[in-house]
């Protein structure tokens, strides 16, 4: 959530920075300012009326002691009380409307975020490794998985419908090995504390991280319990400290969590969405950081490097893209996407999106920390996939496929998987 003081003091600057995003938010900013002006004027009136009521009440007491008729003055006090109560109701409605408007506004892109209108304008930051060269025609993961009985889309559709899958045999073991490899890497070498959170959360958790109300149609909701299946571990893990004041010495907070993730956003069939590319349910290891504003940009670079290390150890070719203002996520101020090369797809697949949210999420969650002077301040939150498993699975089996149809297991993963190849 944006700071109302920032909007109040610099409305034109806020409009200009939001204009670099996709969407028109100028009218929302204007309404926020209008409501804020009315709300503050009403509060000034309420304070004056309360002062008047207190003064007149004292006059009534004095008048009664002197035997004077106070009925008219008492009627005036009742009228003042009624007006104060009315202002209170109006203020509550204004507060609720202002909060709804603030929740509908995206974050301001960071000053260093490249300005652009679409993904085509995202600059490439760096490239690691080279695309693998095959002496045969490489297959995609769906053909490889079917031949080796690793992934079963028909069984997934039979049980749950389209965009679900059943991992079988070596496929299930590979998925489990990747989860273990990722968690061990981030917790033993990168300094993250492992978290195993609930998969169902309250609505305020999704509001806190920005999925609600904007993306309510993308999450699975149990109306009976008013609980939501998590779209990412970012939601429960970041909300661990909702409504808290953290001591300075606890920062930065570094958490790593494996969870299944649930999303309605599966795309239509076709190139780029076939097989495991876009699913309603997929596994992911998420990295979350809570840090001071002064260190958050350095922590973003560190988080991105941690996610990149996964692909480096697995020997997978990838590139890092910085998202421009027109492509950046709703709550993010600055984002790097890590895209791994998938030979069977002939394209790059996003396996991690590493973002600095500034104070946007923390303000929505009422998360604060004590600085060195004992003052309450708003921290910055960051998160990124470390990484998303389905697409990592795709890139790995397509990169390490062999001419005989087997799949070589990269050395860094063999201890977790238990053998050198599948097939």
Secondary structure, DSSP 8 states (H G I E B T S, - for coil): ---HHHHHH-HHHHHHHHHTSSS--HHHHHHHHHHHHHHHHHHHHHHHHHHHHHHHHHHHHHHHHTT---HHHHHHHHHHHHHHHHHHHHHHHHHHHHHHHHHHS-----TTS---SSGGG-EEEEEES-----SS----HHHHHHHTT-EEHHHHHHHT-TT--EE-HHHHHHHHHHHHHHHHHHHHTS--EEE---SEE-HHHHHHHT-TTTTGGGS-EETTTTEEE-SSTHHHHHGGGTT-EE-GGG-SEEEEEEEEEE-S----SSTTTSTTSS-SEEEEEEEEEEE-GGGHHHHHHHHHHHHHHHHHHHT--EEEEE--TTTS-TT-SEEEEEEEEETTTTEEEEEEEEEE-TTHHHHHHT-EEE-TTS-EE--EEEEEEEEEHHHHHHHHHHHSB-TTS-EE--HHHHHHHSSSEE-
